[in-house]
Amino acid sequence: MLRRISTIAVTAAMTGGVLFAALPAHAATATGQQAMAARGGGITVNIEELRKQSAELKAKAKKLDRMGEPEAAKRARAQAAAIDRRIQQLIDAENNM
């Protein structure tokens, strides 16, 4: 069950355009990064980078609102919310391993 959830989470994140860096299994994780096991290897996700992307999208949404582009702002907010959900899922998955 846990492997299925991890595989689904990785697939969904990659489909959403979130960048992942694949590292060898013996590589240590750095501060601010979460690691998930995936079929014989390790995947490292930089949580701080995802938070930065989310903040940039939120700032872009505010700017688009000021420019009178509510639909584009709504899309940017939706992307930021998706990244925020992904961050929470990664943290929850790491805590449950």
C-alpha positions in Angstrom: 0.0 0.0 0.0 2.8 2.4 0.9 4.7 1.7 -2.3 1.5 2.3 -4.3 0.9 5.7 -2.6 4.6 6.7 -3.2 4.4 5.7 -6.8 1.2 7.6 -7.3 2.6 10.7 -5.5 5.7 10.7 -7.6 3.8 10.2 -10.8 1.3 13.0 -10.0 4.1 15.4 -9.0 6.0 14.7 -12.2 2.9 15.2 -14.3 2.3 18.5 -12.5 5.6 19.8 -13.7 7.5 19.6 -10.3 11.2 19.0 -10.8 12.7 16.0 -9.1 16.4 15.1 -9.0 17.1 11.3 -8.9 20.0 10.4 -6.6 21.7 7.1 -6.0 20.4 5.1 -3.0 23.5 5.7 -1.0 23.3 9.5 -1.3 22.4 11.4 2.0 19.5 13.8 2.1 20.3 17.5 2.8 18.5 19.7 5.2 15.1 20.8 3.9 14.8 17.8 1.7 12.5 14.7 1.9 13.4 11.3 0.5 11.0 8.7 -0.7 11.8 5.1 -1.7 10.8 4.2 -5.2 11.5 0.9 -6.9 15.1 0.3 -6.1 16.3 3.9 -6.0 15.8 7.1 -4.1 14.1 10.3 -5.1 15.0 13.5 -3.3 12.5 16.4 -3.2 13.7 19.8 -2.1 10.8 21.0 0.0 12.3 24.5 0.3 12.4 24.8 -3.5 8.8 23.8 -3.7 7.8 26.4 -1.1 9.7 29.0 -3.1 7.8 28.0 -6.3 4.5 28.3 -4.4 5.4 31.7 -3.0 6.4 32.9 -6.5 3.1 31.7 -8.0 1.2 33.5 -5.2 3.1 36.7 -5.9 2.4 36.3 -9.6 -1.3 35.8 -8.9 -1.4 39.1 -6.9 0.3 40.9 -9.7 -2.1 39.5 -12.3 -5.1 40.6 -10.1 -3.7 44.1 -10.0 -3.3 44.0 -13.8 -6.9 43.0 -14.3 -6.3 39.3 -15.3 -8.5 37.4 -12.8 -8.5 34.1 -14.8 -4.8 34.0 -15.1 -4.5 34.8 -11.4 -6.9 32.0 -10.6 -4.8 29.6 -12.5 -1.6 30.7 -10.7 -3.3 30.3 -7.3 -4.5 26.8 -8.3 -0.9 25.9 -9.2 0.3 27.2 -5.9 -2.3 25.3 -4.0 -1.4 22.1 -5.9 2.3 22.6 -4.9 1.2 23.3 -1.3 -0.8 20.1 -1.3 2.1 18.2 -2.7 4.4 19.5 0.0 2.0 18.4 2.7 1.7 15.0 1.1 5.5 14.5 0.9 5.9 15.6 4.6 3.1 13.2 5.6 4.5 10.3 3.6 7.9 10.9 5.2 6.5 10.9 8.7 4.5 7.7 8.1 7.5 5.7 6.7 
